[in-house]
Amino acid sequence: MRLKTNQFNILKVLGWLCVTLLISGPIPKAGALPTVDEVLQELHLSDSDGEDIRQGKIVDWSPSEGSDRELALGMAFLVNAKPEDLEKLYQEAIILKEVSVITAHGRLTGEGTMADLAGVKLEPNGEKEAGRYLNVEPGDKLNLDANEMAAFQALKSTHQGEEVPVQEVEDLIRRKLLARYQAYRTKGLSGIAPYERGDGNQRNAGDELLLSTKELTGVAKYLPAFHQFLLTYPQGLDKDEAKNLEEFFYWLNIDVFGRPTYVLVQRMLYHVDEAAFAVERQYYASHDYNSMLQGIAALPTKDGTFLFYIGRVSTDQVGGFGSSAKHPISRAITAPYIKDMFRELQTKVGKQ
């Protein structure tokens, strides 16, 4: 069944990516955060759940879902380390290096350049994937807007029936990725071009990420300035708040069933006292899912660092007819894989 196979493979990779967010470095003073027990209560986790977490177990919690296409997962667990002990994992992007399906990744800085995207290749199966781009039509095989589709169709036309070199398709992909990065960096969620699905239908990742951000009710309650920043990005924080923020942009190439999947990622790390809150937005994915938001709160205690995770992915694969049945099946399939990755994190930092 395509839903099961695609969904758990994609979210397995996304689960790996979120592990790299669980970091904190030197932290300036800021407003008070809730205690661990208060967070447990707000997530409707019991005292026995809290004890299970302290014993090293990874406990599920149940976030609401804002649409039939949104799949949400929540987890809480303890890492036997201080926040600063996690810093090296983050700075060296160790997780990205260790995930075999991530075939390439790179950093985007400032306005971005084509050189930043030089590692973007049509790999694996380049000729087959190039054909998908050159013959693209509205639908779910590729996430492209009307102008992007026209550009690939025009590239094909210029060769007048001759074979188009894969390198030319790669170059155009890089240009379109750079344009999406620049539009998001300057306009935020409103700058994300919608995906054409055909028959007048579109998928707007910007609207989906806006909904996912509004659903971060705990952030809105305890970190209202940061939450407002997420909603109105790239409108800046004031100087005092800006000191607490770190921001990074990446591109990824993920091998999904032998197809290269290009993902554009924004990561933000917000420091509060001795705690931290991290948010990752995957504001573009070239196929199989529409967008992804992940957040994690890291609260240090005498027992170690409590981590509260929320992941929200938008995918057409769980929407539409039968959505109510697809959601619990997808969660049941994907959650164990993400838990395995968090267990590896617990083991890794425990050995440091």
C-alpha positions in Angstrom: 0.0 0.0 0.0 1.6 3.3 -1.1 0.3 5.2 1.9 2.1 3.0 4.4 5.3 2.6 2.5 5.8 6.2 1.5 4.6 7.7 4.8 6.8 5.7 7.1 9.9 6.1 4.9 9.5 9.9 4.6 8.7 10.4 8.3 11.6 8.1 9.3 13.9 10.5 7.5 12.2 13.6 9.0 12.5 12.1 12.4 16.3 11.8 11.9 16.4 15.4 10.9 14.6 16.7 13.9 17.2 15.1 16.2 19.7 17.7 15.1 17.5 20.4 16.6 17.9 19.3 20.2 20.7 21.6 21.0 21.5 24.6 23.2 24.6 26.7 23.7 25.5 29.7 26.0 22.1 31.2 26.9 21.2 34.8 27.9 18.6 35.5 30.5 14.9 35.8 29.4 11.4 35.3 30.7 10.3 32.4 32.9 9.3 29.1 31.3 6.9 26.5 32.7 8.3 23.7 34.8 8.5 20.1 33.4 5.5 19.1 35.5 3.5 22.0 34.1 4.3 21.0 30.5 3.4 17.4 31.3 0.0 18.6 32.6 -0.6 20.8 29.5 0.1 17.9 27.3 -2.3 15.7 29.3 0.4 13.4 30.4 -0.1 11.7 33.7 2.2 11.4 36.7 3.0 7.8 35.6 3.9 9.1 32.2 6.3 11.5 33.8 7.8 8.7 35.8 8.2 6.6 32.7 10.0 9.5 31.0 12.4 9.8 34.0 13.0 6.1 33.7 14.2 6.6 30.1 11.1 5.7 28.2 9.8 7.7 25.2 6.2 8.6 25.8 3.6 9.7 23.1 1.3 12.6 23.5 -1.6 13.4 21.1 -1.5 16.8 19.3 -4.6 17.9 17.4 -4.5 18.0 13.6 -5.6 21.1 11.8 -6.6 19.5 8.4 -7.2 16.2 6.8 -3.8 16.4 5.1 -1.9 17.1 8.4 -0.3 14.2 10.3 0.9 15.2 13.8 3.1 13.3 16.2 4.1 14.2 19.8 6.7 12.7 22.0 8.4 13.4 25.3 11.6 11.9 26.6 14.7 12.5 28.8 18.3 12.8 27.6 20.9 12.2 30.3 22.9 15.3 29.4 23.0 19.0 29.8 21.9 21.1 26.9 25.5 22.2 26.2 26.5 18.5 25.9 24.3 18.3 22.8 25.9 21.3 21.1 28.6 19.3 19.3 26.0 17.1 17.6 24.3 20.2 16.3 27.4 22.1 15.2 28.9 19.2 13.3 25.5 18.2 11.7 26.4 14.6 12.7 22.9 13.3 12.1 22.9 14.6 8.5 26.1 12.8 7.9 24.9 9.5 9.3 21.5 9.2 7.6 22.2 7.0 4.5 19.1 8.3 2.6 20.3 11.9 2.8 22.6 11.7 -0.2 23.7 15.4 -0.1 23.1 18.5 1.9 24.5 22.1 2.1 24.1 25.4 3.8 22.5 28.5 2.3 23.6 31.9 3.7 22.7 35.5 3.0 21.0 36.0 -0.4 22.3 32.7 -1.5 24.2 31.8 -4.7 24.2 29.1 -7.3 27.5 28.0 -5.8 25.7 27.2 -2.5 23.6 24.7 -4.5 26.4 23.2 -6.5 26.0 19.8 -4.8 22.4 19.5 -5.9 22.4 16.6 -8.4 19.8 14.4 -10.0 20.9 11.4 -8.1 19.9 8.6 -7.9 18.4 7.7 -11.3 19.2 11.0 -12.9 18.0 10.4 -16.4 14.6 9.1 -15.2 14.1 12.0 -12.8 15.2 14.5 -15.4 12.4 13.1 -17.7 9.8 13.7 -15.0 10.9 17.4 -14.9 11.0 17.8 -18.6 7.5 16.2 -19.1 6.0 17.7 -16.0 2.2 18.4 -15.8 0.1 19.6 -12.9 -0.3 16.8 -10.4 1.4 15.1 -7.5 4.5 13.7 -9.2 6.4 16.9 -8.6 5.7 19.9 -6.4 6.1 22.9 -8.8 4.2 26.1 -9.5 3.0 27.1 -13.0 6.1 29.2 -13.8 8.4 26.4 -12.8 6.6 23.9 -14.9 6.7 26.3 -17.9 10.5 26.7 -17.5 11.2 23.0 -17.6 8.8 22.6 -20.6 10.6 25.5 -22.4 14.0 23.8 -21.7 12.7 20.7 -23.4 11.4 22.7 -26.4 14.7 24.4 -27.0 16.3 21.0 -27.8 13.7 20.4 -30.5 13.2 16.7 -29.8 16.9 16.0 -29.0 17.8 14.6 -25.6 18.3 17.2 -22.9 21.5 16.8 -21.0 20.9 15.9 -17.3 23.3 18.7 -16.3 21.0 21.3 -17.9 18.0 20.0 -15.9 20.1 20.1 -12.8 21.1 23.7 -13.4 17.4 24.7 -13.8 16.5 22.8 -10.6 19.2 24.8 -8.7 17.9 28.0 -10.1 14.4 27.2 -9.0 15.5 26.1 -5.5 17.5 29.4 -5.2 14.5 31.4 -6.2 12.3 29.6 -3.6 14.9 30.2 -0.9 15.2 33.9 -1.8 11.4 34.4 -1.9 11.0 32.7 1.5 13.9 34.6 3.1 12.4 38.0 1.9 8.7 37.4 2.1 8.3 34.5 4.6 5.3 32.2 4.3 3.5 34.5 1.8 6.5 34.1 -0.6 6.1 30.3 -1.0 4.8 29.6 -4.5 1.9 27.0 -4.5 2.1 23.6 -6.1 -0.1 23.0 -9.1 -2.3 19.9 -8.8 -4.5 20.4 -11.9 -8.1 21.2 -12.5 -7.6 24.5 -10.7 -6.4 22.8 -7.5 -3.3 24.0 -5.7 -1.4 23.1 -2.5 -0.1 26.1 -0.6 2.7 25.1 1.7 2.7 28.7 3.1 -0.8 28.4 4.3 -0.1 24.9 5.7 2.9 26.1 7.7 0.9 29.1 8.9 -1.7 26.7 10.3 1.0 24.5 11.9 2.6 27.6 13.5 -0.7 28.8 14.9 -1.1 25.3 16.5 2.1 25.9 18.6 -0.1 27.1 21.4 2.5 26.5 24.1 4.9 28.8 22.2 2.2 31.4 21.9 1.6 31.2 25.6 5.1 31.2 27.0 7.1 32.8 24.2 4.7 35.2 22.6 7.4 37.4 21.0 9.0 34.4 19.3 5.6 33.0 18.3 4.7 36.3 16.7 8.1 36.3 14.9 7.3 32.8 13.5 3.9 34.1 12.2 5.2 37.3 10.6 8.7 36.1 9.5 10.9 37.7 8.3 9.7 40.7 10.3 12.5 40.9 12.9 12.5 40.6 16.7 13.6 43.6 18.8 17.2 43.8 19.7 16.9 42.2 23.1 14.9 39.2 21.7 17.1 38.9 18.6 20.1 38.1 20.9 18.3 34.9 21.8 17.8 33.6 18.3 20.0 31.5 15.9 18.9 30.9 12.4 20.2 28.5 9.7 19.1 27.5 6.2 19.9 24.2 4.5 19.1 22.2 1.3 18.8 18.4 1.4 18.7 15.7 -1.2 16.8 12.7 0.2 16.6 9.4 -1.6 12.9 8.3 -1.5 12.3 5.1 -3.3 15.2 5.8 -5.8 14.0 9.3 -6.4 15.9 12.5 -5.4 13.7 14.6 -3.1 15.0 18.2 -2.7 14.1 19.8 0.6 14.6 23.5 1.7 14.9 23.8 5.4 14.9 26.7 7.9 16.0 26.1 11.5 15.6 28.5 14.4 17.0 28.0 17.9 15.6 30.3 20.5 17.4 30.5 23.9 15.5 31.1 27.1 17.3 31.0 30.4 18.9 27.6 30.6 16.3 26.1 28.2 15.8 26.3 24.5 13.1 26.0 21.9 13.9 24.9 18.3 11.7 25.1 15.3 12.3 23.6 11.9 10.3 24.5 8.8 10.7 22.4 5.6 9.1 25.0 3.4 9.7 23.1 0.2 9.8 19.4 -0.8 10.0 18.4 -4.4 7.6 15.5 -4.1 5.7 13.1 -1.8 4.9 15.7 0.9 4.0 19.4 0.9 5.7 20.9 4.0 6.8 20.0 7.5 7.0 21.8 10.8 8.9 20.4 13.8 9.4 21.9 17.2 11.1 20.8 20.3 11.5 22.3 23.8 14.6 21.4 25.8 14.1 21.9 29.6 17.1 21.1 31.8 16.5 19.4 35.2 18.6 17.7 37.8 17.7 14.4 36.1 18.9 15.5 32.7 17.2 17.4 29.8 13.5 16.9 29.1 12.6 17.1 25.4 9.1 17.7 24.2 8.7 17.1 20.5 6.0 18.0 18.0 6.0 17.1 14.3 3.4 18.2 11.7 3.7 17.0 8.1 1.3 18.0 5.4 0.9 15.3 2.7 -1.9 14.5 0.2 -1.4 10.8 1.0 -3.4 11.0 4.2 -6.1 13.5 2.9 -9.3 13.1 1.0 -11.4 10.0 1.0 -10.7 7.7 3.9 -8.7 10.3 5.7 -10.0 9.4 9.1 -8.7 5.8 8.7 -5.4 6.8 7.1 -4.3 9.0 10.0 -4.2 6.4 12.8 -2.6 3.9 10.5 0.1 6.3 9.4 0.8 7.4 13.0 1.1 3.7 14.1 3.5 3.0 11.3 5.8 6.0 11.6 6.0 6.5 15.4 8.2 3.5 16.2 10.8 4.6 13.6 11.0 8.1 15.1 11.2 6.6 18.6 14.1 4.4 17.5 16.0 7.5 16.4 15.4 9.3 19.7 16.6 6.2 21.5 19.8 6.4 19.4 20.2 10.0 20.5 19.7 9.0 24.2 22.5 6.3 23.7 24.8 8.6 21.8 24.8 11.5 24.3 24.9 9.0 27.2 28.3 7.8 26.0 29.8 11.3 25.8 
